Amino acid sequence: MTRVVVVGGGPGGYEAALVGRRLGGEVTLIDRDGLGGSAVLTDCVPSKTLIATAEVMTEVRGSADLGLRFGPQDQANIYAGVHVDLPAVNKRVLDLARRQSEDIEERLRRENVNVVAGRGKLDGPECVIAETADGERSFPADMILISTGAHPRELPDAKPDGERILTWTQLYGLNELPQRLIVIGSGVTGAEFACAYDALGCDVVLVSSRDRVLPAEDADAAQVLEDVLTRRGMTVLSRSRAQAVTRSGDQVTVILTDGRTITGSHCLLAVGSSPNTAGIGLEEAGVKLDGRGFIEVDRVSRTSARGVYAAGDCTGVLLLASVAAMQGRIAMWHILGDAVSPLDLKTVSANVFTAPEIATVGVTQQQVDSGEVPGRALTMPLGSNARAKMQGSRDGFVKLICRKATGIVIGGVVVAPRASELIFPVAIAVAQRLTVNQVADSFSVYPSMTGTIAEAARRLEGTGTIS
C-alpha cells in the first residue's frame, strides 16, 4: 500500500486525500488551520455567503421597477423597514463555514483518511514531521502532496490591525457596517467586497492602481461593472496607487503615491495573496520555488523533488478552489497509476461574484484581438433577452468566441445575474469542442437567460433570430 502524506487540508489537500484512499493509498492528512482551508473558513465560503445577503439587497434596490413597494403606499422610501443586522449576517457566515469544515472532516474520517491536527514540515522528500499538541510525530511517505494555500498580502506601510485596517479574513468580526469603507485593490477580491458592502448600505471608495476595475478580466465586462458601480454611487479612483494607511482613533487615512489622501472609517486591503511556503522544509527537500515564493509545478502537479507534488494556491497556478481540487486529484491519479490528463487551464471557468456577476472560460477577446488566437467573437446585450426584461436586468451581455475556420467554441464571457450558473453550457462547449452550429441546434427554454447563449451561437453561424 502506497503511503501518502498530504500537508494542508484545503480543496487541493482534501480532494487529493479522498482520491488517494479511493485508489488504495494509505493516506495521512496533516492540517493546522481547519479542514477546508481558507476556501472554506476565511475566503470562498464566507465571502460568497456575505455576497448572497448583498444580492438580496441589490434586488431590493431594483424592486421599484418591478412594481414592488415597501411600507405604506404613500411612503416614498422603498428601503424603509429593510436594514442590515451585520452581527447576524456575520454569525451566519461563520456558522456556515464551520459546518462546511465539519462536513469535510466527517467525510475524510468516513473514508479512513488519517487526519492529524498540526503543522506539517518536510524532513527531506520522503518524510513529513507533524508538530502537534502532543509533540512531534514522524510520517514516512512514498508520496507527499503540499497544499498549504496562501494568505492575504500586506503592504509595507499598511499593517492590518483587525479593527479598522483589515484583510478580507478579518471582516467577519465587524459589529456594525463601516460608515465609509476604503477598498484598496480592484482585482476580484476588492471588486467583490466593494460591491457587497455597497449593496449592504456602506459608502464605498474603491482604489484602483490600474486604468479600470478588474484589470485581468474581459475589458467589456469590466466596463459594464464599473459603469454600474458608479451609477450606484460608489467612488472609483482609477490610476491611484496606495502608499500607506494610517489610523487615528475611529478614522483611517489612505495616502496615495501622488500625495492625495482619502479618509474613512475602515480600510480593506485586497492587494493579492502570498504563498504559505516559508519554513516548512521545501527548499531543503529539493522543492523549487519561484521569485515570489510559489511552488513550481508541471501540469500533473509534480515539483522538482521526486515524489513531492503540490496543489492549490501555494503553486500560484490559478488561485481558484476548483483548480486546487483538480490539481490535487491529478497528483493522486498520476502517482497511483490511474488514467490522468494534464491540467488544461483553457477549460477552466471562473466567476467574479459582483452584481452583475462576470463569468469567463477559455480564450479571451484580448487573445483574439492581438492575433494570438485566430477567432471570431460576437456579443449579445443582455437587455435584448426577454427573461432579462421580465426580471428588470439590463446590464450585461453574452460573448461567444469561436475559431474562424471550424466554428469550434473556444471561449466565452457572461455578464449577468447568476452568471456563475450561465457559464456552464459555454464551459461544456469549450471542453467538448462543440461548434457554434451544435450549440445553436440545442434547445433552450423560452424565456430564459440561456436563450441569449443559443442566440449568440446562431448569429455566429449566420442564422440569427429574434430572442
RAURGI-V260601 format. One record per residue. N is the residue number from 0. SS is DSSP state (helix for helix, strand for strand, loop for the rest). PHI is phi in degrees with one decimal (* if undefined). Layout:
# RAURGI-V260601
((N & SS & PHI) (N & SS & PHI))
This chain:
# RAURGI-V260601
((0 & loop & *) (1 & loop & -72.9) (2 & strand & -88.2) (3 & strand & -116.0) (4 & strand & -119.2) (5 & strand & -108.0) (6 & strand & -107.4) (7 & loop & 113.2) (8 & loop & -107.5) (9 & loop & -76.6) (10 & helix & -55.5) (11 & helix & -63.9) (12 & helix & -76.1) (13 & helix & -73.8) (14 & helix & -67.1) (15 & helix & -63.7) (16 & helix & -60.9) (17 & helix & -64.8) (18 & helix & -65.5) (19 & helix & -58.6) (20 & helix & -68.0) (21 & helix & -63.5) (22 & loop & -94.7) (23 & loop & 93.8) (24 & loop & -78.0) (25 & strand & -93.8) (26 & strand & -109.5) (27 & strand & -117.1) (28 & strand & -114.1) (29 & strand & -105.4) (30 & strand & -136.4) (31 & loop & -100.8) (32 & loop & -102.8) (33 & loop & 124.7) (34 & loop & -65.3) (35 & loop & 105.9) (36 & helix & 62.5) (37 & helix & -63.7) (38 & helix & -57.1) (39 & helix & -93.0) (40 & helix & -90.7) (41 & loop & -133.5) (42 & loop & -124.3) (43 & helix & -58.3) (44 & helix & -62.8) (45 & helix & -62.7) (46 & helix & -65.4) (47 & helix & -74.0) (48 & helix & -68.5) (49 & helix & -60.6) (50 & helix & -64.4) (51 & helix & -61.1) (52 & helix & -66.1) (53 & helix & -61.9) (54 & helix & -60.8) (55 & helix & -62.9) (56 & helix & -65.4) (57 & helix & -62.7) (58 & helix & -67.3) (59 & helix & -62.2) (60 & helix & -57.4) (61 & loop & -93.5) (62 & helix & -70.5) (63 & helix & -62.3) (64 & helix & -67.2) (65 & helix & -92.8) (66 & loop & 91.6) (67 & loop & -92.0) (68 & loop & -131.1) (69 & loop & -111.7) (70 & loop & 80.9) (71 & loop & -58.3) (72 & loop & -63.1) (73 & loop & -90.1) (74 & loop & -87.8) (75 & loop & -79.4) (76 & loop & -82.9) (77 & loop & -73.2) (78 & loop & -89.3) (79 & loop & -57.6) (80 & loop & 84.1) (81 & loop & -115.9) (82 & loop & -142.2) (83 & loop & -100.5) (84 & loop & -94.6) (85 & helix & -61.6) (86 & helix & -57.7) (87 & helix & -68.1) (88 & helix & -61.6) (89 & helix & -67.3) (90 & helix & -62.5) (91 & helix & -62.7) (92 & helix & -57.1) (93 & helix & -71.0) (94 & helix & -63.5) (95 & helix & -65.4) (96 & helix & -62.5) (97 & helix & -63.1) (98 & helix & -63.8) (99 & helix & -63.6) (100 & helix & -63.0) (101 & helix & -63.8) (102 & helix & -62.8) (103 & helix & -65.1) (104 & helix & -63.1) (105 & helix & -60.8) (106 & helix & -63.6) (107 & helix & -62.3) (108 & helix & -67.8) (109 & helix & -64.9) (110 & loop & -89.8) (111 & loop & 65.3) (112 & loop & -81.5) (113 & strand & -79.4) (114 & strand & -93.2) (115 & strand & -119.0) (116 & strand & -85.8) (117 & loop & 168.2) (118 & strand & -99.4) (119 & strand & -88.1) (120 & strand & -142.6) (121 & strand & -71.3) (122 & loop & -116.3) (123 & loop & 86.6) (124 & loop & -82.9) (125 & loop & -130.5) (126 & strand & -156.4) (127 & strand & -123.3) (128 & strand & -99.9) (129 & strand & -106.6) (130 & strand & -89.3) (131 & strand & -111.6) (132 & loop & -63.7) (133 & loop & -98.7) (134 & strand & 108.1) (135 & strand & -79.4) (136 & strand & -128.8) (137 & strand & -108.1) (138 & strand & -128.9) (139 & strand & -61.9) (140 & loop & -142.6) (141 & loop & -86.2) (142 & strand & -146.7) (143 & strand & -123.1) (144 & strand & -116.8) (145 & strand & -96.3) (146 & loop & -142.8) (147 & loop & -91.5) (148 & loop & 74.2) (149 & strand & -148.1) (150 & strand & -136.0) (151 & strand & -59.5) (152 & loop & -76.5) (153 & loop & -111.6) (154 & strand & -94.0) (155 & loop & -54.4) (156 & loop & -112.9) (157 & strand & -147.5) (158 & loop & -92.0) (159 & loop & -62.9) (160 & loop & -113.7) (161 & loop & 78.1) (162 & loop & -120.0) (163 & loop & -119.2) (164 & strand & -108.7) (165 & strand & -128.1) (166 & strand & -95.4) (167 & loop & -69.2) (168 & loop & -79.0) (169 & loop & -104.0) (170 & helix & -65.3) (171 & helix & -81.0) (172 & helix & -97.5) (173 & loop & -71.8) (174 & loop & -98.6) (175 & loop & -149.0) (176 & loop & -65.4) (177 & loop & -60.6) (178 & loop & -69.0) (179 & strand & -144.8) (180 & strand & -103.0) (181 & strand & -99.6) (182 & strand & -103.8) (183 & strand & -98.2) (184 & loop & 114.4) (185 & loop & -112.9) (186 & loop & -75.9) (187 & helix & -59.7) (188 & helix & -62.0) (189 & helix & -61.6) (190 & helix & -65.0) (191 & helix & -63.8) (192 & helix & -70.6) (193 & helix & -60.1) (194 & helix & -65.8) (195 & helix & -64.9) (196 & helix & -70.6) (197 & helix & -62.2) (198 & helix & -65.7) (199 & helix & -76.1) (200 & loop & 115.2) (201 & loop & -82.7) (202 & strand & -82.8) (203 & strand & -117.4) (204 & strand & -116.8) (205 & strand & -106.0) (206 & strand & -99.3) (207 & loop & -118.5) (208 & loop & -79.8) (209 & loop & -104.7) (210 & loop & -68.8) (211 & loop & -151.3) (212 & loop & -70.6) (213 & loop & 47.5) (214 & loop & -62.5) (215 & loop & -90.4) (216 & loop & -97.0) (217 & loop & -52.3) (218 & helix & -62.1) (219 & helix & -65.2) (220 & helix & -65.3) (221 & helix & -62.0) (222 & helix & -66.2) (223 & helix & -59.6) (224 & helix & -63.7) (225 & helix & -62.7) (226 & helix & -62.2) (227 & helix & -65.0) (228 & helix & -62.8) (229 & helix & -68.9) (230 & helix & -63.4) (231 & loop & -80.4) (232 & loop & 105.6) (233 & loop & -74.6) (234 & strand & -90.4) (235 & strand & -113.4) (236 & strand & -102.4) (237 & loop & -84.2) (238 & loop & 49.2) (239 & loop & -130.4) (240 & loop & -101.2) (241 & strand & -77.0) (242 & strand & -105.7) (243 & strand & -156.0) (244 & strand & -132.8) (245 & strand & -122.7) (246 & strand & -127.7) (247 & strand & -135.9) (248 & loop & 65.2) (249 & loop & -96.7) (250 & strand & -124.7) (251 & strand & -115.2) (252 & strand & -127.3) (253 & strand & -100.0) (254 & strand & -102.4) (255 & strand & -89.1) (256 & loop & -65.3) (257 & loop & -89.6) (258 & loop & 97.5) (259 & loop & -67.7) (260 & strand & -128.2) (261 & strand & -129.9) (262 & strand & -111.4) (263 & strand & -161.3) (264 & loop & -89.4) (265 & strand & -144.8) (266 & strand & -133.0) (267 & strand & -106.1) (268 & strand & -93.0) (269 & loop & -130.2) (270 & loop & -114.8) (271 & loop & 101.3) (272 & strand & -127.5) (273 & strand & -118.8) (274 & strand & -73.6) (275 & loop & -89.8) (276 & loop & -123.3) (277 & loop & -81.6) (278 & loop & 71.8) (279 & loop & -120.3) (280 & loop & 76.3) (281 & loop & -68.6) (282 & helix & -65.2) (283 & helix & -64.0) (284 & helix & -87.8) (285 & loop & 93.3) (286 & loop & -88.1) (287 & loop & -86.0) (288 & strand & -110.8) (289 & loop & -85.6) (290 & loop & -64.1) (291 & loop & -97.8) (292 & loop & 96.3) (293 & loop & -78.8) (294 & strand & -78.2) (295 & loop & -82.5) (296 & loop & -133.5) (297 & loop & -95.0) (298 & loop & -77.4) (299 & loop & -113.1) (300 & loop & 75.1) (301 & strand & -75.5) (302 & loop & -95.3) (303 & loop & -76.6) (304 & loop & -98.2) (305 & loop & -60.5) (306 & loop & 83.7) (307 & strand & -111.1) (308 & strand & -117.6) (309 & strand & -147.5) (310 & loop & -147.3) (311 & loop & 93.7) (312 & helix & -61.5) (313 & helix & -67.5) (314 & helix & -92.3) (315 & loop & 68.6) (316 & loop & -66.7) (317 & loop & -162.6) (318 & loop & -77.6) (319 & loop & -131.1) (320 & helix & -60.0) (321 & helix & -65.3) (322 & helix & -70.7) (323 & helix & -58.2) (324 & helix & -61.8) (325 & helix & -67.2) (326 & helix & -59.3) (327 & helix & -64.7) (328 & helix & -63.2) (329 & helix & -58.8) (330 & helix & -58.2) (331 & helix & -68.9) (332 & helix & -58.1) (333 & helix & -69.1) (334 & helix & -74.0) (335 & loop & -98.3) (336 & loop & 81.3) (337 & loop & -89.0) (338 & loop & -63.1) (339 & loop & -145.7) (340 & loop & -112.7) (341 & loop & -60.1) (342 & loop & -59.7) (343 & loop & -118.5) (344 & helix & -69.2) (345 & helix & -69.6) (346 & helix & -107.3) (347 & loop & -81.1) (348 & strand & -95.7) (349 & strand & -136.9) (350 & strand & -141.9) (351 & strand & -105.1) (352 & loop & -88.9) (353 & loop & -99.4) (354 & loop & -129.8) (355 & loop & -77.7) (356 & strand & -74.6) (357 & strand & -126.5) (358 & strand & -118.3) (359 & strand & -138.7) (360 & strand & -157.1) (361 & strand & 75.2) (362 & loop & -63.5) (363 & loop & -99.4) (364 & helix & -60.1) (365 & helix & -62.0) (366 & helix & -65.1) (367 & helix & -71.2) (368 & helix & -62.9) (369 & loop & -80.2) (370 & loop & 85.9) (371 & loop & -62.7) (372 & loop & -127.7) (373 & loop & -73.5) (374 & strand & -160.2) (375 & strand & -122.6) (376 & strand & -125.6) (377 & strand & -137.5) (378 & strand & -116.3) (379 & strand & -112.6) (380 & strand & -62.9) (381 & helix & -66.2) (382 & helix & -62.3) (383 & helix & -86.2) (384 & loop & -82.9) (385 & helix & -62.5) (386 & helix & -65.8) (387 & helix & -61.6) (388 & helix & -61.5) (389 & helix & -61.7) (390 & helix & -87.6) (391 & loop & 77.8) (392 & loop & -95.5) (393 & loop & -124.4) (394 & loop & -100.5) (395 & loop & 140.3) (396 & strand & -166.7) (397 & strand & -119.1) (398 & strand & -122.8) (399 & strand & -113.7) (400 & strand & -125.5) (401 & strand & -131.7) (402 & strand & -72.4) (403 & loop & -62.6) (404 & loop & -78.2) (405 & loop & -105.0) (406 & loop & 77.5) (407 & strand & -67.9) (408 & strand & -72.2) (409 & strand & -121.4) (410 & strand & -173.2) (411 & strand & -169.4) (412 & strand & -136.5) (413 & strand & -126.2) (414 & strand & -117.9) (415 & strand & -174.0) (416 & loop & -59.9) (417 & loop & 58.3) (418 & helix & -60.2) (419 & helix & -61.0) (420 & helix & -86.2) (421 & helix & -74.4) (422 & helix & -73.8) (423 & helix & -59.4) (424 & helix & -61.4) (425 & helix & -69.0) (426 & helix & -62.1) (427 & helix & -63.0) (428 & helix & -60.9) (429 & helix & -67.2) (430 & helix & -65.6) (431 & loop & -96.6) (432 & loop & 56.1) (433 & loop & -75.9) (434 & strand & -89.8) (435 & helix & -62.7) (436 & helix & -62.2) (437 & helix & -66.4) (438 & helix & -66.8) (439 & helix & -64.8) (440 & loop & -81.1) (441 & loop & -85.8) (442 & loop & -76.4) (443 & loop & -118.3) (444 & loop & -68.6) (445 & loop & -116.9) (446 & loop & -87.0) (447 & loop & -158.2) (448 & loop & -65.3) (449 & helix & -65.7) (450 & helix & -59.3) (451 & helix & -70.7) (452 & helix & -64.6) (453 & helix & -63.1) (454 & helix & -67.5) (455 & helix & -60.5) (456 & helix & -64.8) (457 & helix & -62.6) (458 & helix & -72.8) (459 & helix & -66.5) (460 & helix & -88.5) (461 & loop & 89.6) (462 & loop & -126.3) (463 & loop & -62.5) (464 & loop & -129.1) (465 & loop & -88.6) (466 & loop & -86.4))
